[in-house]
């Protein structure tokens, strides 16, 4: 069965491309060959990873988004091998257009009827982006009630709490718990050590394996990256994508 993993969030700079890269590495570590698609018309961070060979989907026509390019994406999904895995990283600028396309064309039901397993992934962050990312998740629940959603809780900007309550204690979580496939927590880390090593790896668009094998990282930096990857990969494994 074809798997399609859409990374969707209307707020930029919260870690969507990091999630796409993590999924790509997770499936590769299980001896799959995931097909990465980058639809971000601005940054294309996912496509910048050389080892992934990500396809860049050019969805801009001048200053406007060409929704027919999404048709090409759906055709590619249906034409590929039935055991293919797609990881689609969508930029903040195209969150509304892609969601509108999926909703207006009843794409999710259509793909599911073609034996495609669809999953949404979205990011919630603490700090100033908490309200924006929460609204993005709420919109997914409202418009796509038959799609399981994996919620990535990114604590890089601080603990995800509102009025003293965690996400798991919120009404948004309680009212949509049946639709939530699982939570993956990108834990808050010490900035001077774990954070600095992770930032170095991400700036250079390296996978965890590449960073650990690189002479640009010292022994303890590699140890810390192993710890981060082991934790995140174990969480993804638990959800059994």
N, C-alpha and C positions, 0 to 999 in steps of 0.2 A: 504494500500500500504506500502510495506517495505521501510523504509528509511535507507540509508547508508551514514554516515558522515565520510569521510576520512580527517584526519589532516595530511597535507603534507607540508614539507619544508626541503630543503637540508642543512640548517644551524642549528647546534645544539645550545642549551642553549638560545633559543629566546622565549620560552614559549609555545611550542606545547602541552606538557602534561598538562599545566595549562588550555589551551583551551579545551582539551579533558575532563578535570575534570569539567570545567564550563558547557559544553554541557551535561555531565552526570547529574549534579545537576539541570540544567534547565529542562530536561525531567522528572526527578524524581519529581520535584516540581509540575509538571503538571499531576502527578499520572500515568506516564508511567513507564515501567521497562526496561530501555535501556540496551543493551548488549554491554559491553565494551570489546574491543580487543586491546592488546598491542603487537605490532610487533617489538618493539625496542630491538635489541639483546644486547645492551650495558647497558642502564640505567633502563629501565622498570619502569619509574617513575609512569606512570598511573596505573600499576598493583600494586603499593605499597599502594594505597588507600584501606584500609581494607573494608570500607563500600560499595565500588563499586562491589566487587567480580569480578574483571576484569579477563578475560582469557588471559593467556600469550601464544602467538603463537611462538613456538620455530622454527625459520626459519634458524638457523645456523647448518650446517653440517661440523664440524671441523672448518676450517678457511673460509669456503665458504658459501654463501647463497644458500639454496635449494629452487628454485622457485616453485617446486611442492607443497610446503607447502601453497603457496598462493591459489593453487587449492582447498585445504581443506577449506580455508576461504570462497571462493566463494560458495562452496557446502553448507557450514553452512548457509550462507545468504539465499540461495534458499530453503533450507530445513526447515527453521524456519517459525514461524507464519507469515502470510501475513501482519500483522500490527506491526511487530517487528521494533525496532529502533536499529541500530548498530552504535557505535562510535568507529572508528578504529584509534588509535594513532600510527603513523609510525615514527620511529627514523630517525635521519639524515643519519645514516649509510646505511639505506635501502631505502632512498628516490629514488635514481636512479634505483635500482633493481625493486622496486614495480611499479614505473612509467613505466619502460620498460615492465614489465609483463602486466600491464593494457593496454598499447598501442599495444604491439605485438599480444596479444590474443584478441584484440577488446572487452575487458571485459566490458567497459562502455556501449557500444551499446547492448551487450548481456544482461546485467542486466536490462537495460531500457526496452528491449523487454519483459522481464519477470515481468514487472510492478514494478520495483524497482526505487525509487526516489533517485538519487545520488547527493550528494553535496560534494564539496571540501572546505576545510578550510585551510587557510595558514596565516602565521604570517609575518608582516613587522615590523621591528624595526628601531629606530633611532640609531645614534652612528656608531660604527665601523662595525656593521653587516648590515647596510643599503644596500650596494651594493649586498652582498650575498643573502639577503632575497628578494631583488627586482629581482635578476636573477632567483631565485626559482619560484617566481610568474610568471615571463615571460615565463618560461619553461612550466608551467601548461597551460597558455593561448595558447601557440604555439601548444601543442600536444593534448589538450583535449578541443576542441572548442565547444563541445555540453554539457559541464558540468558547472552548475552555481558555482561560486566561492565566498565564503564569506571571505573577507579580514579582518583580525584582526590586527589593528594598535596598537602595543605595545609601549607605550611612556615611559616605565620604564627606558630605556636607553637614554631618551631624545626625543625631538620633532622630528617627522619624516619629515625632510625637506632636499631637495637637490637643491643646487644653489638658495636658497631662496624660493623654491616652495614646496608646500605641495603635498602629493600623489594625491589629487583630481585635482591638477593643472598640473600633469605630463602627458606626452604623453601616458605612459603605461596605466593610468586610462582612458584617453579620448578615446584611440583606442580600449579598451576592455570593455567599460562601460556596454554594453548590456549583457555581460557575468557575470558581477559582481552582485551577489545577494544582497549584502549589505556590509557596513563597520561597524565593531564593534570596538570601541576605548577603549583600556585599558589605562585609563588616567594617566598621570604623577602625582604623589602624593608626599606629603612631606615625605621625607625619615625617619625623626625622629619619626613620629607618624603613619600615614597610612601605609607607606612602611614597617616599623618595624613590625607592627601587621600582615601585609600580609605575610611577610617573615617568621614570627614565625608559622603561620598557614600552609604555604606551606612546610616548613622544616619538620613539624610533620605529613604531609600528611593527614590533616584534611579538611573536607568540611566546608563551611561557617556555616552550622547549628551546626556541632560538635564544632567548635571553639566558637560560640556564647553561647553554653550551657556548655562550659568547665570552670572550676575554674582557669585554667591557664591564662585566659585573664581577665583584670579588666573591670570595667563598661564602661569606655570611649573607650577602645580597641574594645569591642563588638559593641559599637555604630558606630565606624568607619568601622568595617567590615560589619555591616548592610548596611551602606551607599554604600560601594563598591559593595556589592552583588546586592543591589536594582538597581543600575545603570546598571550593566552588564546584569542582568536578564531582565530588561526592554528593553535593546537593542536587546537581543535575541528574546524576545516576539514580538517585532516590525517586525522582519524578518519572523515570522510565519513559523517556521520549521515544 
